[in-house]
Amino acid sequence: MTRLVPPPETAVAEPSGAVDRERDRPWGRTQAALARRTPAWVTRLSKRGWVAVAALVVVALALTGFLLTRPPGPAPITTRDVEATVQKNLDEQARAQAAAPSAASVAYTAIQPSLVVIATTQTTAKGQSSGSGAGVIVNADGTILTALHVVDGAQTIKVTYADGTSSDATIAKSQRDNDIATLTPADPPQTIVPAVLGGGLPVGAPVFAVGHPLGLVDSLSAGVVSALDRTVAVEGGRVLKHLIQIDAAVNPGNSGGPLLNRAGQVVGIVTGLANPSDQSTFVGIGFAVPIATAGGAAGSPPQ
């Protein structure tokens, strides 16, 4: 009987010098298994690529943290909020207007240094009489502009300035048709503050009359321009033309005083009042000579 002998085992040669000792270790076998399971794209990432991935992760974490920790946004604006804001602005504007000086105060302050009191004396058939009126300094030489009827026929004319000093004065020029006169003081004040002359005003513009009505020195009354280019008959059979009609109160003592605009500029010279009862007190209508006419008597250029 033939005896079968199994073929001898053939040894498989290892690569030259290649002995994988790592596989003989437990952690080496684990590493090899992980290498077989890792996707190819991961193994192909370079060091620079991993840095980029890490940076993206950091940015994503930072953005997430900001979104989670940022403060809440402003509440939506409601109708009540709008109304409250509007009311606050109106209140602030009202307080500012209340604190600001009025137009009358501005005008009065501006004219004060230029305003003068005029006192006259004269002898008539009834004896010695006195009169009073107002005037305003209009030139740096101290020339005073006033109404002619305030000083007409006076034997003595005395002017008192805002600083309390006084001086005798004489009539320098007169325009009877316009009821305007200029006075030259004998002793002007040390400080002369001429008034600023203004231009014409439309009907409805605010005006202020400053003078000394009924002996009440430095009084201001307020009104508006009621009409322009009025013609009025006055004593002595004269007719005054092109007058400004005003409703600011004027009385004896206002004559010759300045009519002012809001800035305190002289826009006219008060000349008289209209009263159907033939009384000398004011009942609602006064008249002033426009400064374009009156200023010519003082040598001022046309306005």
C-alpha angles and dihedrals in degrees: 000000000000116000115220115219118196115239116262116260115259114225116228111226118232119226113276108285091348112136112156100213090167091069089056087063123075096229090046091057089050092052092051091051092050090050089054091051099044114100115250095239090060093055090048094057112111125219091259090054092054090051090054092050091050091050091052090051091051092050091049091051092048092050091049091050092050093050091050097046105034116116119256117268124252118290116255116269113252132199089255090056091052092048091049092051093049092049091049091053091048091051092050091049091049091051091049092050092048091052094047118087116255122247089251091055092049092050094046093049092048095053099040098090091050100046120104136186115229120205122183139184130197140165118240136170087273093053134253116354136178134208140185140203144146137266140178132222109241105168136052089240089065098258111166124213119209144142115288095226089061093065103018111128093002118150093201130024121192125183126197120202133214091260091059097253121127138207141180114249140193134208110263101177136358138192108197094184090058098033091237131137138171124216130208113210119219092216114024119199119267090245115045117192111184117206120246113247118223136198134254124301131215125238110281096030114135116253136180128211116207124190145100107286115190089350094305098136122221098006123165127204126184134215143122138268102272098184143340136228095027123171117214132180114225137183118300094040093281125142122212117206139195093026128164112240114214137177095211109119114261127174137168104307093041091079111113092017124125126267107214138201124218092280094053094254117146110249098165148356116244109241109168151316138251119238122165091200092064089239121137095229126097121263101173110294125086133167136213134187109241112250089235086068101032095045091061090068090059093048095256118149118253114279 
